[in-house]
């Protein structure tokens, strides 16, 4: 495995970590000299895997939480779910998909969307599409601005 492959693998793994996000990893990958298109591809792929996991996990978690609250005799939703629902009602799935990567992270945007009643697949696709858009725009901005690697850190 050469240095560029190792760097792309690192970008893939870092993109999958909540709060690092693909949009945060793309500039780092470009600055160390990785190919911008491959950096976007690997960062978004790592991020998308965890988006799907969080969204589908959130569906199961929401069902479990409702059953647990019902078993305890509680009929209203938890305060966290109410807060998530308010955010979702205000922005909708597409607003959440566009703003999520910037403010709460893609994985947590998926959780909020599913908690708000969006099907996990729809939430995952919308948030992944927005992540691709953001990552590509950031990569383009870095390339146009001439940030194609810090001297001494290029992966070649």
Buried (B, 14 or more C-beta within 10 A) or exposed (E): EEEBEEBBEBBBBBBBBBEBBBBBBBBBBBBBBBBBEBBBBBBBBBBBBBBBBBBBBBBEBBEEBBEEBEEEEEEEBBEEBEEBBEBBEEBBBEBBBBBBBEEBBBBBBBBBBBBBEBBBEBBBBBBBBBBBBBBBEBBEEBEEEEBBBEEEEBBE
